[in-house]
């Protein structure tokens, strides 16, 4: 297991710049693979802002999500939305047959779901960016 570490000001700024670049990249999409890549980048743009919010770097996604939800509190729906993005990222990165299995081979249905996921990613990113300051 990777060890968490405290973020100094330099790393906070590097992560903020990296998160912005990932966000920009996630907003460019066309093909199934480009959409998959965008979903993954969308999640990681949120992940890096979450690390800034928590003041720690993470190598374990489950630990990150657990700590983020604890930090935000049970009544804050942001943690659930980050979890939803994490699930989309896992589907995009690891389920090579997602189009067939999850969307019955219907590219338009996949594209619509991907666009919804990317919209969610932009919303969560914006909300986290406000909280990070």
C-alpha positions as CSV (number, residue, x, y, z in Angstrom):
1,X,0.0,0.0,0.0
2,X,1.3,3.4,-0.9
3,X,1.8,5.9,2.0
4,X,-0.2,9.1,2.0
5,X,1.8,12.3,2.2
6,X,1.1,15.9,3.2
7,X,0.9,18.3,0.3
8,X,3.1,21.4,0.4
9,X,2.2,24.6,-1.4
10,X,4.3,23.7,-4.5
11,X,2.5,20.3,-4.9
12,X,-0.9,21.9,-4.3
13,X,-0.2,24.3,-7.2
14,X,1.2,21.5,-9.4
15,X,-1.9,19.4,-8.8
16,X,-4.2,22.4,-9.5
17,X,-2.5,22.9,-12.9
18,X,-2.5,19.2,-13.7
19,X,-6.2,18.9,-12.7
20,X,-7.0,21.9,-15.0
21,X,-5.1,20.2,-17.9
22,X,-6.9,16.9,-17.3
23,X,-10.3,18.8,-17.2
24,X,-9.5,20.5,-20.6
25,X,-8.5,17.2,-22.1
26,X,-11.6,15.5,-20.8
27,X,-13.8,18.0,-22.5
28,X,-12.5,17.0,-26.0
29,X,-14.2,13.7,-27.1
30,X,-15.4,12.0,-30.3
31,X,-14.9,8.3,-30.7
32,X,-15.7,5.5,-28.2
33,X,-12.0,5.4,-27.2
34,X,-11.9,9.2,-26.9
35,X,-15.0,9.2,-24.7
36,X,-13.5,6.4,-22.6
37,X,-10.3,8.5,-22.3
38,X,-12.3,11.6,-21.5
39,X,-14.2,9.8,-18.7
40,X,-11.0,8.6,-17.2
41,X,-9.4,12.1,-17.4
42,X,-12.5,13.6,-16.0
43,X,-12.4,11.5,-12.9
44,X,-8.7,12.1,-12.4
45,X,-9.2,15.9,-12.7
46,X,-11.6,15.5,-9.8
47,X,-9.3,13.2,-7.9
48,X,-6.4,15.7,-7.9
49,X,-8.6,18.5,-6.6
50,X,-9.9,16.1,-3.9
51,X,-6.3,15.5,-2.9
52,X,-5.8,19.2,-2.6
53,X,-9.0,19.5,-0.5
54,X,-7.8,16.7,1.8
55,X,-4.2,17.9,1.8
56,X,-2.8,14.5,1.0
57,X,-1.7,12.4,-2.0
58,X,-3.2,9.0,-2.5
59,X,-2.2,5.8,-4.3
60,X,-5.3,3.9,-3.3
61,X,-8.6,5.0,-4.8
62,X,-10.8,3.3,-2.2
63,X,-8.9,5.0,0.6
64,X,-9.2,8.4,-1.2
65,X,-13.0,8.0,-1.6
66,X,-13.4,6.9,2.0
67,X,-11.4,9.9,3.3
68,X,-13.2,12.3,1.0
69,X,-16.6,11.2,2.1
70,X,-15.6,11.4,5.7
71,X,-14.2,14.9,5.1
72,X,-17.3,16.1,3.3
73,X,-19.8,14.6,5.8
74,X,-22.8,12.3,5.3
75,X,-25.2,15.0,4.2
76,X,-22.9,16.2,1.4
77,X,-23.9,14.6,-2.0
78,X,-20.5,15.5,-3.5
79,X,-18.9,12.3,-2.2
80,X,-21.5,10.2,-3.9
81,X,-21.0,12.0,-7.2
82,X,-17.2,11.5,-6.9
83,X,-18.0,7.8,-6.3
84,X,-20.2,7.7,-9.4
85,X,-17.3,9.3,-11.5
86,X,-14.9,6.7,-10.1
87,X,-17.3,3.9,-11.2
88,X,-17.4,5.4,-14.7
89,X,-13.7,5.7,-14.8
90,X,-13.3,2.0,-13.9
91,X,-15.8,1.0,-16.6
92,X,-14.0,3.2,-19.2
93,X,-10.5,2.0,-18.3
94,X,-11.1,-1.7,-17.5
95,X,-14.3,-3.0,-19.2
96,X,-13.2,-3.5,-22.8
97,X,-16.6,-4.9,-23.7
98,X,-18.6,-2.1,-21.9
99,X,-20.2,-0.9,-25.2
100,X,-21.6,-4.4,-25.8
101,X,-22.4,-5.5,-22.3
102,X,-23.6,-2.2,-20.8
103,X,-25.2,-0.6,-23.8
104,X,-26.1,-3.6,-26.1
105,X,-23.7,-2.3,-28.7
106,X,-25.7,0.9,-29.1
107,X,-23.0,3.5,-29.7
108,X,-25.5,6.4,-29.3
109,X,-26.6,5.1,-26.0
110,X,-23.0,4.8,-24.8
111,X,-22.3,8.3,-26.2
112,X,-25.3,9.8,-24.3
113,X,-24.2,8.1,-21.1
114,X,-20.6,9.3,-21.6
115,X,-21.8,12.9,-22.2
116,X,-23.8,12.7,-19.0
117,X,-20.8,11.4,-17.1
118,X,-18.6,14.2,-18.5
119,X,-21.2,16.8,-17.6
120,X,-21.2,15.3,-14.0
121,X,-17.4,15.5,-14.0
122,X,-17.5,19.2,-15.0
123,X,-20.0,20.0,-12.3
124,X,-18.0,18.1,-9.6
125,X,-14.8,19.6,-10.8
126,X,-16.3,23.1,-10.5
127,X,-17.7,22.5,-7.1
128,X,-14.4,21.1,-5.8
129,X,-12.5,23.9,-7.4
130,X,-14.6,26.4,-5.4
131,X,-14.0,24.5,-2.2
132,X,-10.3,24.3,-2.8
133,X,-10.1,28.0,-3.5
